[in-house]
Amino acid sequence: MAVHSFSSLADLVVELTDGSDEHLFLVSSEILRVVSPVWRKALDPESKFAPLEKITVDGTEYRKTTLDEIDSTSLTHVFNILHHRAGPTPRSITFKSLRDIAVLADQYDFADALAPWPQFWIEDLAKDSAKQLEPGYEDWLLIATIFATVPVCETIILNISKQLICDLVISPPGNLDEKVNLKHERWSMAKQAGVETNLQLVPEKILEFIREEQEKLLTTALLPLWIFAKNMTDFSFPGPKLDESARCRNPECSSLALGSLLKSINSLKLQNILMTEEFKIPEGYSPESLIREIESIRMTTLTLERDFTYRESQYTLSVFCVTHNASFASISSRFPTLAQKIPEDFFLGNQYDSVTKHTSGRFATCPVARHLASQQTNAVALLQRVKGYSAAISS
């Protein structure tokens, strides 16, 4: 049993079991009552609570209370600071130690009494800003909330909550009281897999903000693509119709576009997202992983004449007058004659190319392909515009 004394006027023992070791901290109850309203009530000699146990240490009798869920080194830092013995306190501590101190400071409401030490610790650990965003460091959100007066904490909360909006896998809705029991995952783009994560200490107001922003993000990103897919596959779709500028009237090009779109959606296993009867936010995906999947959809279309009235000579008008707005005859019947007339990229297998190729001149790309590429680009751009949590937003 290790005994640690922090005051010659100590009148209280704080008992802590750290692993297999037992520690007794001799402290001043008067100091604890000054810095913490919780301890003020619990340690009041005239408190209505049950009286504290007594313990004898080195021949002296003390009242005894207990603490847990913090290691002895971290608690030593806390008691040194509170007893004005901060000389031995280091300016750098581990993330785990900082988290444990933050949890204790929150539980007993004495965060302000630790100043300025939390600022030293937080600024030192915050130098590695990329590490904050990795799975396993979500408890930064609690730390930065408890020590919110430290200037860098606002930025920490903004950045981590923004990252969680993007990579936290959406779980089935449930009672908020059951949050601790739910398994949470964050999607790792590097590993292309979910990484289990613990959100138990994340403040509920921040977690609720993250959930709401995820729903807004996915609705804004996916709803236009769902409407597009429904228009392409269900001619009786009662919802919004595509604008005329996003339609292709050429039957061969339209058939090719539809077939390649369905094949791509099926290969990416996105049928339960884009082919459902009603639009809904999918579970089991993070917004970023899902939007990246959506970005991978491919559609093949045809590069055709821009204007069917175009004529190169008196012979070409009757040979090649097929556009995206009309088709006078089957393209297949003209292939032998058209072999030297069609562009090299007659079959355009990537709709993103339709936005940059043939923007002027004789040939034109398919408006359906351009529309799909535009919707996919807009969805990806939304990831860059995600806003993290701040007290100003929530107020």
C-alpha positions as a Python dict, from the first residue, in 0.01 Angstrom:
ca = {
    (1, 'M'): (0, 0, 0),
    (2, 'A'): (145, 335, -106),
    (3, 'V'): (76, 648, 99),
    (4, 'H'): (98, 994, -59),
    (5, 'S'): (73, 1307, 157),
    (6, 'F'): (-19, 1645, 8),
    (7, 'S'): (-67, 1858, 319),
    (8, 'S'): (63, 1878, 673),
    (9, 'L'): (-296, 1960, 764),
    (10, 'A'): (-441, 1656, 588),
    (11, 'D'): (-763, 1533, 746),
    (12, 'L'): (-897, 1308, 471),
    (13, 'V'): (-781, 991, 298),
    (14, 'V'): (-873, 932, -66),
    (15, 'E'): (-841, 564, -142),
    (16, 'L'): (-763, 451, -496),
    (17, 'T'): (-707, 105, -637),
    (18, 'D'): (-487, 126, -946),
    (19, 'G'): (-464, -217, -1100),
    (20, 'S'): (-340, -446, -825),
    (21, 'D'): (-195, -159, -621),
    (22, 'E'): (-375, 30, -347),
    (23, 'H'): (-296, 396, -288),
    (24, 'L'): (-389, 626, -1),
    (25, 'F'): (-380, 1002, -66),
    (26, 'L'): (-367, 1224, 245),
    (27, 'V'): (-538, 1549, 148),
    (28, 'S'): (-709, 1853, 293),
    (29, 'S'): (-1086, 1817, 288),
    (30, 'E'): (-1112, 2194, 323),
    (31, 'I'): (-930, 2246, -9),
    (32, 'L'): (-1144, 1987, -185),
    (33, 'R'): (-1459, 2153, -53),
    (34, 'V'): (-1341, 2493, -177),
    (35, 'V'): (-1265, 2380, -533),
    (36, 'S'): (-1558, 2142, -584),
    (37, 'P'): (-1928, 2194, -508),
    (38, 'V'): (-1971, 1816, -518),
    (39, 'W'): (-1703, 1757, -257),
    (40, 'R'): (-1840, 2053, -61),
    (41, 'K'): (-2159, 1860, 5),
    (42, 'A'): (-2009, 1514, 29),
    (43, 'L'): (-1734, 1615, 274),
    (44, 'D'): (-1942, 1852, 490),
    (45, 'P'): (-1912, 1725, 849),
    (46, 'E'): (-2277, 1818, 899),
    (47, 'S'): (-2387, 1657, 574),
    (48, 'K'): (-2712, 1462, 570),
    (49, 'F'): (-2532, 1189, 379),
    (50, 'A'): (-2411, 883, 568),
    (51, 'P'): (-2091, 961, 757),
    (52, 'L'): (-1763, 863, 594),
    (53, 'E'): (-1572, 559, 707),
    (54, 'K'): (-1271, 605, 930),
    (55, 'I'): (-922, 474, 863),
    (56, 'T'): (-598, 489, 1060),
    (57, 'V'): (-276, 568, 877),
    (58, 'D'): (55, 580, 1066),
    (59, 'G'): (-130, 611, 1396),
    (60, 'T'): (-359, 895, 1286),
    (61, 'E'): (-730, 855, 1225),
    (62, 'Y'): (-882, 1006, 910),
    (63, 'R'): (-1216, 1009, 735),
    (64, 'K'): (-1199, 811, 412),
    (65, 'T'): (-1353, 844, 66),
    (66, 'T'): (-1276, 653, -252),
    (67, 'L'): (-1215, 730, -619),
    (68, 'D'): (-1184, 507, -922),
    (69, 'E'): (-1138, 515, -1300),
    (70, 'I'): (-818, 719, -1274),
    (71, 'D'): (-459, 606, -1233),
    (72, 'S'): (-244, 703, -938),
    (73, 'T'): (-9, 921, -1145),
    (74, 'S'): (-293, 1131, -1286),
    (75, 'L'): (-453, 1171, -945),
    (76, 'T'): (-117, 1278, -804),
    (77, 'H'): (-105, 1557, -1064),
    (78, 'V'): (-454, 1669, -962),
    (79, 'F'): (-385, 1677, -588),
    (80, 'N'): (-49, 1847, -633),
    (81, 'I'): (-216, 2128, -828),
    (82, 'L'): (-509, 2164, -587),
    (83, 'H'): (-274, 2174, -286),
    (84, 'H'): (-49, 2435, -450),
    (85, 'R'): (236, 2186, -487),
    (86, 'A'): (251, 2207, -865),
    (87, 'G'): (629, 2213, -885),
    (88, 'P'): (662, 1840, -970),
    (89, 'T'): (373, 1853, -1217),
    (90, 'P'): (489, 1792, -1576),
    (91, 'R'): (381, 2013, -1866),
    (92, 'S'): (334, 1706, -2083),
    (93, 'I'): (117, 1407, -1997),
    (94, 'T'): (-35, 1120, -2193),
    (95, 'F'): (-369, 1142, -2369),
    (96, 'K'): (-512, 878, -2135),
    (97, 'S'): (-401, 1072, -1829),
    (98, 'L'): (-554, 1393, -1966),
    (99, 'R'): (-878, 1212, -2039),
    (100, 'D'): (-895, 1060, -1690),
    (101, 'I'): (-831, 1399, -1531),
    (102, 'A'): (-1102, 1556, -1748),
    (103, 'V'): (-1352, 1286, -1645),
    (104, 'L'): (-1273, 1344, -1276),
    (105, 'A'): (-1287, 1723, -1315),
    (106, 'D'): (-1626, 1690, -1483),
    (107, 'Q'): (-1759, 1451, -1222),
    (108, 'Y'): (-1659, 1674, -931),
    (109, 'D'): (-1682, 2009, -1113),
    (110, 'F'): (-1336, 2150, -1042),
    (111, 'A'): (-1196, 2205, -1393),
    (112, 'D'): (-1129, 2576, -1335),
    (113, 'A'): (-920, 2500, -1027),
    (114, 'L'): (-664, 2315, -1240),
    (115, 'A'): (-574, 2619, -1451),
    (116, 'P'): (-337, 2679, -1619),
    (117, 'W'): (-218, 2317, -1635),
    (118, 'P'): (-485, 2182, -1871),
    (119, 'Q'): (-378, 2442, -2126),
    (120, 'F'): (-17, 2320, -2109),
    (121, 'W'): (-123, 1957, -2151),
    (122, 'I'): (-377, 2019, -2425),
    (123, 'E'): (-153, 2246, -2633),
    (124, 'D'): (128, 1993, -2611),
    (125, 'L'): (-89, 1701, -2726),
    (126, 'A'): (-271, 1913, -2985),
    (127, 'K'): (51, 1967, -3179),
    (128, 'D'): (-23, 1639, -3354),
    (129, 'S'): (-350, 1760, -3505),
    (130, 'A'): (-374, 1467, -3747),
    (131, 'K'): (-370, 1213, -3463),
    (132, 'Q'): (-674, 1377, -3304),
    (133, 'L'): (-880, 1271, -3605),
    (134, 'E'): (-789, 902, -3583),
    (135, 'P'): (-1022, 637, -3435),
    (136, 'G'): (-955, 599, -3063),
    (137, 'Y'): (-925, 971, -2992),
    (138, 'E'): (-1295, 1063, -2985),
    (139, 'D'): (-1261, 1146, -2613),
    (140, 'W'): (-1093, 1469, -2721),
    (141, 'L'): (-1450, 1595, -2755),
    (142, 'L'): (-1506, 1549, -2382),
    (143, 'I'): (-1165, 1692, -2289),
    (144, 'A'): (-1215, 2001, -2505),
    (145, 'T'): (-1565, 2051, -2365),
    (146, 'I'): (-1455, 2026, -2000),
    (147, 'F'): (-1160, 2260, -2056),
    (148, 'A'): (-1344, 2483, -2303),
    (149, 'T'): (-1165, 2798, -2182),
    (150, 'V'): (-841, 2673, -2339),
    (151, 'P'): (-833, 2860, -2674),
    (152, 'V'): (-737, 2562, -2891),
    (153, 'C'): (-1029, 2353, -2765),
    (154, 'E'): (-1282, 2515, -2996),
    (155, 'T'): (-1073, 2417, -3298),
    (156, 'I'): (-1030, 2063, -3164),
    (157, 'I'): (-1407, 2018, -3130),
    (158, 'L'): (-1471, 2164, -3475),
    (159, 'N'): (-1218, 1938, -3647),
    (160, 'I'): (-1305, 1611, -3472),
    (161, 'S'): (-1681, 1656, -3499),
    (162, 'K'): (-1639, 1738, -3868),
    (163, 'Q'): (-1439, 1418, -3917),
    (164, 'L'): (-1699, 1213, -3731),
    (165, 'I'): (-1978, 1354, -3947),
    (166, 'C'): (-1790, 1214, -4246),
    (167, 'D'): (-1664, 877, -4122),
    (168, 'L'): (-1893, 763, -3839),
    (169, 'V'): (-2094, 465, -3962),
    (170, 'I'): (-2467, 530, -3926),
    (171, 'S'): (-2622, 300, -3667),
    (172, 'P'): (-2988, 197, -3638),
    (173, 'P'): (-3194, 453, -3445),
    (174, 'G'): (-3233, 369, -3079),
    (175, 'N'): (-3307, 509, -2739),
    (176, 'L'): (-3042, 762, -2639),
    (177, 'D'): (-3011, 584, -2305),
    (178, 'E'): (-2893, 277, -2493),
    (179, 'K'): (-2610, 465, -2665),
    (180, 'V'): (-2344, 305, -2446),
    (181, 'N'): (-2456, -44, -2545),
    (182, 'L'): (-2454, 22, -2919),
    (183, 'K'): (-2154, -75, -3123),
    (184, 'H'): (-2013, 217, -3317),
    (185, 'E'): (-1771, 208, -3606),
    (186, 'R'): (-1575, 465, -3801),
    (187, 'W'): (-1491, 395, -4162),
    (188, 'S'): (-1120, 393, -4239),
    (189, 'M'): (-1055, 490, -4601),
    (190, 'A'): (-698, 364, -4567),
    (191, 'K'): (-804, 20, -4440),
    (192, 'Q'): (-1130, 15, -4637),
    (193, 'A'): (-1294, -127, -4328),
    (194, 'G'): (-1485, -20, -4019),
    (195, 'V'): (-1291, 42, -3698),
    (196, 'E'): (-1480, -10, -3373),
    (197, 'T'): (-1492, 304, -3163),
    (198, 'N'): (-1621, 406, -2821),
    (199, 'L'): (-1846, 712, -2803),
    (200, 'Q'): (-1945, 670, -2440),
    (201, 'L'): (-1768, 989, -2327),
    (202, 'V'): (-1871, 1206, -2622),
    (203, 'P'): (-2105, 1480, -2491),
    (204, 'E'): (-2461, 1404, -2600),
    (205, 'K'): (-2515, 1751, -2749),
    (206, 'I'): (-2218, 1698, -2983),
    (207, 'L'): (-2322, 1345, -3072),
    (208, 'E'): (-2674, 1464, -3153),
    (209, 'F'): (-2531, 1741, -3372),
    (210, 'I'): (-2319, 1484, -3558),
    (211, 'R'): (-2623, 1264, -3623),
    (212, 'E'): (-2830, 1555, -3751),
    (213, 'E'): (-2553, 1676, -3981),
    (214, 'Q'): (-2501, 1327, -4119),
    (215, 'E'): (-2870, 1307, -4209),
    (216, 'K'): (-2860, 1650, -4376),
    (217, 'L'): (-2543, 1560, -4565),
    (218, 'L'): (-2671, 1230, -4699),
    (219, 'T'): (-3012, 1369, -4788),
    (220, 'T'): (-2856, 1653, -4985),
    (221, 'A'): (-2606, 1421, -5153),
    (222, 'L'): (-2823, 1117, -5227),
    (223, 'L'): (-3174, 1243, -5289),
    (224, 'P'): (-3093, 1397, -5632),
    (225, 'L'): (-2920, 1073, -5737),
    (226, 'W'): (-3211, 862, -5614),
    (227, 'I'): (-3451, 1080, -5816),
    (228, 'F'): (-3222, 1043, -6119),
    (229, 'A'): (-3213, 663, -6086),
    (230, 'K'): (-3592, 647, -6045),
    (231, 'N'): (-3642, 857, -6356),
    (232, 'M'): (-3408, 630, -6550),
    (233, 'T'): (-3559, 300, -6435),
    (234, 'D'): (-3925, 370, -6353),
    (235, 'F'): (-4125, 550, -6621),
    (236, 'S'): (-4426, 565, -6386),
    (237, 'F'): (-4225, 735, -6111),
    (238, 'P'): (-4463, 994, -5959),
    (239, 'G'): (-4189, 1209, -5810),
    (240, 'P'): (-3991, 1497, -5958),
    (241, 'K'): (-3903, 1460, -6326),
    (242, 'L'): (-3566, 1533, -6481),
    (243, 'D'): (-3540, 1865, -6658),
    (244, 'E'): (-3562, 1843, -7036),
    (245, 'S'): (-3200, 1957, -7058),
    (246, 'A'): (-3098, 1636, -6874),
    (247, 'R'): (-3283, 1398, -7108),
    (248, 'C'): (-3160, 1202, -7406),
    (249, 'R'): (-3412, 1134, -7685),
    (250, 'N'): (-3188, 898, -7873),
    (251, 'P'): (-3315, 542, -7806),
    (252, 'E'): (-2981, 368, -7866),
    (253, 'C'): (-2791, 605, -7638),
    (254, 'S'): (-3065, 590, -7374),
    (255, 'S'): (-3068, 211, -7375),
    (256, 'L'): (-2690, 198, -7346),
    (257, 'A'): (-2699, 450, -7061),
    (258, 'L'): (-2966, 261, -6869),
    (259, 'G'): (-2803, -79, -6911),
    (260, 'S'): (-2459, 43, -6804),
    (261, 'L'): (-2608, 237, -6511),
    (262, 'L'): (-2792, -68, -6377),
    (263, 'K'): (-2485, -285, -6420),
    (264, 'S'): (-2270, -37, -6229),
    (265, 'I'): (-2525, 6, -5948),
    (266, 'N'): (-2554, -371, -5910),
    (267, 'S'): (-2180, -429, -5912),
    (268, 'L'): (-2137, -167, -5637),
    (269, 'K'): (-2427, -320, -5440),
    (270, 'L'): (-2611, 12, -5427),
    (271, 'Q'): (-2955, -124, -5520),
    (272, 'N'): (-3082, -87, -5162),
    (273, 'I'): (-2995, 283, -5175),
    (274, 'L'): (-3076, 406, -5526),
    (275, 'M'): (-3342, 157, -5632),
    (276, 'T'): (-3574, 163, -5330),
    (277, 'E'): (-3943, 251, -5355),
    (278, 'E'): (-3898, 536, -5108),
    (279, 'F'): (-3591, 741, -5031),
    (280, 'K'): (-3435, 674, -4690),
    (281, 'I'): (-3103, 729, -4518),
    (282, 'P'): (-2913, 398, -4535),
    (283, 'E'): (-2760, 234, -4228),
    (284, 'G'): (-2425, 60, -4214),
    (285, 'Y'): (-2238, 323, -4414),
    (286, 'S'): (-2044, 633, -4322),
    (287, 'P'): (-2133, 939, -4533),
    (288, 'E'): (-1783, 953, -4681),
    (289, 'S'): (-1764, 584, -4774),
    (290, 'L'): (-2111, 595, -4929),
    (291, 'I'): (-2046, 911, -5128),
    (292, 'R'): (-1720, 762, -5254),
    (293, 'E'): (-1914, 456, -5368),
    (294, 'I'): (-2164, 680, -5541),
    (295, 'E'): (-1874, 859, -5709),
    (296, 'S'): (-1766, 523, -5857),
    (297, 'I'): (-2088, 467, -6054),
    (298, 'R'): (-2018, 459, -6427),
    (299, 'M'): (-2241, 510, -6728),
    (300, 'T'): (-2164, 448, -7097),
    (301, 'T'): (-2323, 675, -7357),
    (302, 'L'): (-2272, 776, -7720),
    (303, 'T'): (-2102, 1078, -7868),
    (304, 'L'): (-2335, 1200, -8144),
    (305, 'E'): (-2387, 1490, -8380),
    (306, 'R'): (-2455, 1814, -8200),
    (307, 'D'): (-2711, 1924, -8458),
    (308, 'F'): (-2888, 1688, -8695),
    (309, 'T'): (-2910, 1966, -8958),
    (310, 'Y'): (-2532, 1971, -8986),
    (311, 'R'): (-2408, 1870, -9333),
    (312, 'E'): (-2052, 1832, -9447),
    (313, 'S'): (-2151, 1764, -9807),
    (314, 'Q'): (-2459, 1670, -9995),
    (315, 'Y'): (-2403, 1305, -9897),
    (316, 'T'): (-2340, 1319, -9525),
    (317, 'L'): (-2680, 1452, -9421),
    (318, 'S'): (-2852, 1132, -9527),
    (319, 'V'): (-2578, 920, -9372),
    (320, 'F'): (-2522, 1060, -9023),
    (321, 'C'): (-2795, 1276, -8881),
    (322, 'V'): (-2834, 1114, -8537),
    (323, 'T'): (-2828, 1342, -8230),
    (324, 'H'): (-2923, 1321, -7863),
    (325, 'N'): (-3241, 1507, -7945),
    (326, 'A'): (-3362, 1283, -8229),
    (327, 'S'): (-3281, 972, -8431),
    (328, 'F'): (-3403, 930, -8789),
    (329, 'A'): (-3307, 563, -8811),
    (330, 'S'): (-3124, 287, -8632),
    (331, 'I'): (-2757, 361, -8570),
    (332, 'S'): (-2670, -5, -8610),
    (333, 'S'): (-2778, 0, -8975),
    (334, 'R'): (-2536, 281, -9043),
    (335, 'F'): (-2219, 151, -8879),
    (336, 'P'): (-2052, 38, -9208),
    (337, 'T'): (-2098, 379, -9365),
    (338, 'L'): (-2022, 571, -9047),
    (339, 'A'): (-1692, 400, -8971),
    (340, 'Q'): (-1491, 696, -9094),
    (341, 'K'): (-1736, 960, -8975),
    (342, 'I'): (-1784, 888, -8603),
    (343, 'P'): (-1547, 1028, -8334),
    (344, 'E'): (-1288, 805, -8171),
    (345, 'D'): (-1477, 826, -7842),
    (346, 'F'): (-1811, 733, -7995),
    (347, 'F'): (-1866, 506, -7694),
    (348, 'L'): (-1796, 723, -7390),
    (349, 'G'): (-1752, 490, -7093),
    (350, 'N'): (-1699, 751, -6823),
    (351, 'Q'): (-1967, 1012, -6770),
    (352, 'Y'): (-1716, 1251, -6612),
    (353, 'D'): (-1552, 1282, -6957),
    (354, 'S'): (-1884, 1400, -7096),
    (355, 'V'): (-1845, 1724, -6904),
    (356, 'T'): (-1505, 1812, -7049),
    (357, 'K'): (-1509, 1657, -7397),
    (358, 'H'): (-1683, 1796, -7706),
    (359, 'T'): (-1794, 2113, -7535),
    (360, 'S'): (-1808, 2270, -7881),
    (361, 'G'): (-1778, 2162, -8243),
    (362, 'R'): (-1952, 1900, -8450),
    (363, 'F'): (-2011, 1637, -8182),
    (364, 'A'): (-2181, 1647, -7842),
    (365, 'T'): (-2184, 1421, -7537),
    (366, 'C'): (-2500, 1284, -7381),
    (367, 'P'): (-2693, 1523, -7150),
    (368, 'V'): (-2790, 1233, -6924),
    (369, 'A'): (-2422, 1153, -6866),
    (370, 'R'): (-2344, 1517, -6797),
    (371, 'H'): (-2631, 1535, -6548),
    (372, 'L'): (-2514, 1224, -6362),
    (373, 'A'): (-2155, 1350, -6348),
    (374, 'S'): (-2278, 1683, -6214),
    (375, 'Q'): (-2481, 1518, -5937),
    (376, 'Q'): (-2189, 1296, -5838),
    (377, 'T'): (-1949, 1591, -5832),
    (378, 'N'): (-2193, 1788, -5617),
    (379, 'A'): (-2218, 1499, -5371),
    (380, 'V'): (-1840, 1475, -5333),
    (381, 'A'): (-1811, 1853, -5292),
    (382, 'L'): (-2047, 1837, -4994),
    (383, 'L'): (-1783, 1645, -4798),
    (384, 'Q'): (-1552, 1944, -4828),
    (385, 'R'): (-1819, 2180, -4696),
    (386, 'V'): (-1905, 1989, -4378),
    (387, 'K'): (-1913, 2215, -4073),
    (388, 'G'): (-1813, 2090, -3732),
    (389, 'Y'): (-1973, 2157, -3397),
    (390, 'S'): (-1928, 2481, -3209),
    (391, 'A'): (-2106, 2634, -2912),
    (392, 'A'): (-2212, 2920, -3140),
    (393, 'I'): (-2390, 2678, -3376),
    (394, 'S'): (-2572, 2497, -3098),
    (395, 'S'): (-2688, 2808, -2912),
}
